[in-house]
């Protein structure tokens, strides 16, 4: 067990955003992205578990991201004391890698939640582990550290969807137990991508979630080369009305092509670029990494689960 006496008590259901009844044969453990800004004077660098901004942000995140796994799996989502966006941005500007501020509180909370989940909830079921942005940065640390120390758990991993933060060639070389996906049905592998528009490519824009030698897979054709996938391969994007919280599946022209030089997926989707030009370039679709390709990702999770179940029979 991870020794973290300061971590939340994950035996309390109040420490979980989603703690489901078990109705499926497969679980998903999801680590949400940065929804706490920490931008006001006096705000702490790390959110408390009862931080209102974080609690509200997780609801929106679930609607357009982690809900993609609910059709196929039991979805577990722990609250954790995440780093604020202000601290993340400052760290990136200072050293170029936001992961330097994650091994303490955020990683400690997530590994404590994983300990509780595996010891009390999982009951030997196969599982998906997924995240976005800061959540995927932490997931990368989990893959390198926690699962290296817990190979008995790792062998039941259907896939790791580390979307919106780089998994790099260097990560794979340094951690031979980590394998990146090569297609749409391989299992025990990592799936990752960053979505951006062509203006980011033209400007060679830096991105706080993008590391050198990062790898992306195309979420429409599930290839790692630069084969173009037209928008008619997109099964549907999810769009949310932030005023009402209602979502709908739409066609927003979400095509996809891997850019090998940048380690990203370039799309012409009709989505509003993220308002973070200093940290993500003029045409980042970072917040839309999941939503643009929502139905394709939903289908892919089901396909990988079926492949895993066929393999272990």
C-alpha positions as CSV (number, residue, x, y, z in Angstrom):
1,X,0.0,0.0,0.0
2,X,1.1,3.5,-0.7
3,X,2.1,5.2,2.5
4,X,0.4,8.6,2.5
5,X,-1.0,9.5,5.9
6,X,-2.0,12.9,4.7
7,X,-4.2,11.7,1.8
8,X,-8.0,11.8,2.0
9,X,-9.8,8.9,3.6
10,X,-11.1,7.3,0.4
11,X,-13.3,4.9,2.4
12,X,-15.6,7.9,2.7
13,X,-18.0,8.3,-0.3
14,X,-17.7,12.1,0.1
15,X,-14.2,11.7,-1.3
16,X,-15.5,10.4,-4.6
17,X,-17.4,12.2,-7.4
18,X,-18.4,8.9,-8.8
19,X,-18.6,5.7,-6.8
20,X,-20.9,3.5,-8.8
21,X,-23.0,0.4,-8.2
22,X,-21.3,-2.5,-10.0
23,X,-23.3,-3.4,-13.1
24,X,-20.5,-4.0,-15.7
25,X,-17.7,-6.5,-15.9
26,X,-15.1,-3.7,-16.5
27,X,-14.3,-0.6,-14.4
28,X,-12.9,2.8,-15.3
29,X,-10.8,4.8,-12.9
30,X,-10.7,8.4,-14.2
31,X,-8.5,11.3,-13.1
32,X,-9.9,14.7,-14.0
33,X,-8.1,17.7,-15.5
34,X,-7.3,21.1,-14.1
35,X,-10.7,22.6,-13.1
36,X,-9.4,24.7,-10.2
37,X,-7.9,28.0,-11.3
38,X,-6.3,29.2,-8.1
39,X,-6.0,32.6,-9.7
40,X,-7.2,35.0,-7.0
41,X,-5.0,36.6,-4.4
42,X,-4.6,34.3,-1.4
43,X,-5.9,31.2,-3.2
44,X,-3.9,28.1,-2.2
45,X,-1.7,26.4,-4.8
46,X,-3.6,23.1,-4.4
47,X,-7.4,22.8,-4.1
48,X,-9.0,21.4,-1.0
49,X,-11.4,18.5,-1.6
50,X,-14.4,20.8,-0.9
51,X,-13.3,23.6,-3.2
52,X,-16.4,24.9,-4.9
53,X,-14.7,25.7,-8.2
54,X,-13.3,22.2,-8.4
55,X,-16.5,20.5,-7.5
56,X,-18.5,22.4,-10.2
57,X,-15.7,21.9,-12.8
58,X,-15.7,18.1,-12.3
59,X,-19.5,18.0,-13.1
60,X,-18.8,19.6,-16.5
61,X,-15.8,17.5,-17.1
62,X,-17.8,14.3,-16.5
63,X,-20.6,15.5,-18.9
64,X,-18.2,15.9,-21.9
65,X,-15.3,13.6,-21.0
66,X,-15.4,10.8,-18.5
67,X,-19.1,10.0,-19.3
68,X,-17.7,8.4,-22.5
69,X,-16.8,5.3,-20.5
70,X,-20.1,4.9,-18.7
71,X,-21.8,2.8,-21.4
72,X,-19.2,0.0,-21.1
73,X,-17.8,0.3,-17.6
74,X,-18.4,1.2,-14.0
75,X,-16.8,4.6,-13.7
76,X,-14.9,5.6,-10.5
77,X,-13.8,9.2,-10.1
78,X,-12.0,10.3,-6.9
79,X,-11.7,13.9,-5.8
80,X,-8.1,14.9,-5.3
81,X,-6.2,18.0,-4.3
82,X,-5.1,19.1,-7.7
83,X,-2.7,21.9,-8.6
84,X,-4.3,25.1,-9.6
85,X,-4.1,26.5,-13.2
86,X,-2.1,29.5,-12.0
87,X,0.6,27.3,-10.4
88,X,0.6,25.0,-13.4
89,X,1.2,27.9,-15.7
90,X,3.9,29.4,-13.6
91,X,5.7,26.1,-13.3
92,X,5.6,25.6,-17.1
93,X,7.1,29.0,-17.7
94,X,9.8,28.4,-15.1
95,X,10.9,24.9,-16.0
96,X,8.9,23.6,-19.0
97,X,7.4,20.6,-17.3
98,X,4.3,20.8,-15.0
99,X,4.9,17.3,-13.7
100,X,7.5,18.7,-11.3
101,X,4.7,19.9,-9.0
102,X,2.6,16.7,-9.1
103,X,4.5,14.0,-7.3
104,X,3.5,15.3,-3.9
105,X,-0.1,16.0,-3.0
106,X,-1.9,15.3,-6.4
107,X,0.0,12.0,-7.0
108,X,-0.2,11.0,-3.4
109,X,-4.0,11.5,-3.3
110,X,-4.5,9.5,-6.5
111,X,-2.3,6.6,-5.4
112,X,-4.2,6.5,-2.1
113,X,-7.5,6.4,-4.1
114,X,-6.0,3.6,-6.2
115,X,-5.0,1.7,-3.1
116,X,-8.6,1.9,-1.7
117,X,-10.1,1.0,-5.1
118,X,-8.0,-2.1,-5.7
119,X,-8.3,-3.3,-2.1
120,X,-12.0,-2.7,-1.6
121,X,-13.8,-2.1,-4.9
122,X,-12.2,-3.8,-7.9
123,X,-12.6,-7.4,-6.9
124,X,-10.2,-8.6,-9.7
125,X,-12.1,-7.0,-12.6
126,X,-10.3,-5.7,-15.6
127,X,-10.2,-2.0,-15.8
128,X,-9.5,1.1,-17.9
129,X,-7.6,4.0,-16.4
130,X,-8.1,7.3,-18.0
131,X,-7.5,11.0,-17.5
132,X,-7.2,14.4,-19.2
133,X,-4.6,17.2,-19.0
134,X,-3.3,17.3,-15.3
135,X,-5.1,14.0,-14.8
136,X,-3.2,12.5,-17.7
137,X,0.1,13.9,-16.4
138,X,-0.6,12.2,-13.1
139,X,-1.6,9.0,-15.0
140,X,1.8,9.0,-16.7
141,X,3.4,9.0,-13.2
142,X,1.0,6.2,-12.2
143,X,2.0,4.1,-15.2
144,X,5.7,4.7,-14.5
145,X,5.6,4.2,-10.7
146,X,2.5,2.7,-9.2
147,X,1.9,0.1,-11.8
148,X,5.5,-0.9,-11.9
149,X,5.2,-1.6,-8.2
150,X,1.8,-3.4,-8.7
151,X,2.2,-5.7,-11.7
152,X,-0.6,-7.8,-10.4
153,X,-3.0,-4.9,-11.0
154,X,-1.3,-3.8,-14.2
155,X,-1.8,-7.1,-16.0
156,X,-5.6,-6.5,-15.8
157,X,-5.4,-3.1,-17.4
158,X,-7.4,-3.1,-20.6
159,X,-6.0,0.3,-21.7
160,X,-4.8,3.6,-20.4
161,X,-6.3,6.7,-22.0
162,X,-3.7,9.4,-21.1
163,X,-5.3,12.1,-23.3
164,X,-4.2,15.7,-23.3
165,X,-0.7,15.3,-21.8
166,X,2.3,13.8,-23.6
167,X,3.4,10.3,-23.3
168,X,6.9,10.5,-24.9
169,X,9.2,8.1,-26.7
170,X,11.6,8.7,-23.8
171,X,9.0,7.6,-21.4
172,X,8.6,4.3,-23.3
173,X,12.3,3.7,-23.6
174,X,12.9,4.3,-19.8
175,X,9.9,2.1,-18.8
176,X,9.8,-1.1,-20.9
177,X,6.6,-2.2,-19.2
178,X,4.7,0.7,-20.9
179,X,3.5,0.1,-24.4
180,X,1.8,2.6,-26.7
181,X,-1.2,1.6,-28.9
182,X,-0.5,0.7,-32.5
183,X,-4.1,0.2,-33.6
184,X,-7.7,0.2,-32.4
185,X,-7.9,-3.1,-30.5
186,X,-4.6,-3.8,-28.9
187,X,-4.8,-4.0,-25.1
188,X,-2.6,-3.3,-22.1
189,X,-1.5,-0.2,-24.0
190,X,-1.5,3.6,-23.7
191,X,-3.7,5.8,-25.9
192,X,-2.9,9.5,-26.1
193,X,-3.4,12.6,-28.3
194,X,-3.4,16.4,-28.3
195,X,-6.0,18.2,-30.5
196,X,-5.0,21.5,-32.2
197,X,-5.8,23.5,-35.2
198,X,-3.6,24.3,-38.2
199,X,-2.9,27.8,-36.9
200,X,-0.9,26.2,-34.0
201,X,1.1,24.3,-36.5
202,X,1.8,27.3,-38.6
203,X,2.9,29.3,-35.6
204,X,4.9,26.3,-34.2
205,X,3.1,27.2,-30.9
206,X,4.3,25.7,-27.6
207,X,1.8,24.0,-25.4
208,X,2.1,23.4,-21.7
209,X,0.7,19.9,-22.1
210,X,3.0,18.9,-24.9
211,X,6.5,17.6,-24.3
212,X,9.3,16.9,-26.8
213,X,9.1,13.5,-28.5
214,X,5.4,13.2,-27.6
215,X,3.3,10.6,-29.3
216,X,-0.3,10.9,-30.6
217,X,-2.6,8.3,-32.2
218,X,-5.3,9.3,-34.6
219,X,-8.7,8.9,-32.8
220,X,-10.6,8.3,-36.0
221,X,-8.5,5.8,-37.9
222,X,-6.3,4.6,-34.9
223,X,-3.1,5.0,-36.8
224,X,0.1,6.6,-35.6
225,X,1.3,7.8,-39.0
226,X,0.1,10.9,-40.9
227,X,-2.7,9.2,-42.7
228,X,-5.6,11.7,-42.9
229,X,-9.0,10.8,-41.5
230,X,-11.8,12.9,-42.9
231,X,-14.7,14.2,-40.9
232,X,-17.1,11.6,-42.2
233,X,-15.2,9.0,-40.1
234,X,-16.2,11.0,-37.0
235,X,-19.2,9.3,-35.3
236,X,-20.2,12.4,-33.4
237,X,-18.8,15.1,-31.2
238,X,-20.4,16.1,-27.8
239,X,-21.3,19.7,-27.3
240,X,-22.4,21.2,-24.0
241,X,-24.6,24.2,-23.2
242,X,-22.7,25.7,-20.3
243,X,-25.8,27.6,-19.1
244,X,-28.0,24.6,-18.8
245,X,-25.5,21.7,-18.6
246,X,-27.3,19.9,-21.4
247,X,-25.3,18.0,-24.0
248,X,-26.0,16.8,-27.5
249,X,-24.1,14.9,-30.1
250,X,-23.3,17.0,-33.2
251,X,-21.3,17.0,-36.4
252,X,-18.7,19.8,-36.0
253,X,-16.4,18.7,-38.8
254,X,-14.0,16.9,-36.6
255,X,-11.4,15.4,-39.0
256,X,-8.0,14.3,-37.7
257,X,-4.4,13.9,-38.9
258,X,-1.4,13.2,-36.8
259,X,1.5,15.7,-37.0
260,X,4.5,13.5,-36.2
261,X,6.9,16.5,-35.8
262,X,4.7,18.0,-33.1
263,X,3.3,14.8,-31.6
264,X,-0.3,16.2,-32.0
265,X,-3.5,15.6,-33.8
266,X,-4.5,18.4,-36.1
267,X,-8.3,19.0,-36.7
268,X,-10.4,21.5,-38.6
269,X,-13.3,20.9,-36.1
270,X,-15.7,23.8,-35.7
271,X,-15.0,24.3,-32.0
272,X,-14.0,27.4,-30.1
273,X,-10.2,27.5,-29.5
274,X,-9.2,27.5,-25.9
275,X,-8.6,30.9,-24.4
276,X,-5.1,30.1,-23.3
277,X,-2.9,31.5,-26.1
278,X,0.1,32.0,-23.8
279,X,0.1,28.3,-22.8
280,X,-1.5,26.5,-25.7
281,X,-1.1,28.5,-28.8
282,X,-3.6,30.5,-31.0
283,X,-5.7,27.4,-32.0
284,X,-5.6,24.8,-29.2
285,X,-8.4,22.4,-28.8
286,X,-7.0,21.1,-25.5
287,X,-10.3,21.3,-23.7
288,X,-11.9,19.4,-26.6
289,X,-9.5,16.5,-26.8
290,X,-12.3,14.2,-25.7
291,X,-15.4,16.0,-27.0
292,X,-14.5,16.3,-30.6
293,X,-13.9,12.6,-30.9
294,X,-16.5,11.5,-28.3
295,X,-18.4,8.8,-30.1
296,X,-15.3,7.3,-31.7
297,X,-13.7,7.1,-28.2
298,X,-16.8,5.5,-26.8
299,X,-16.7,2.9,-29.6
300,X,-13.0,2.3,-29.1
301,X,-13.3,1.6,-25.4
302,X,-15.9,-1.0,-26.2
303,X,-13.7,-2.6,-28.9
304,X,-10.7,-2.8,-26.6
305,X,-12.8,-4.3,-23.9
306,X,-14.1,-6.9,-26.3
307,X,-10.6,-7.7,-27.5
308,X,-9.4,-8.0,-23.9
309,X,-12.2,-10.3,-23.0
310,X,-11.6,-12.5,-26.0
311,X,-7.9,-12.7,-25.2
312,X,-8.4,-13.8,-21.6
313,X,-11.0,-16.5,-22.3
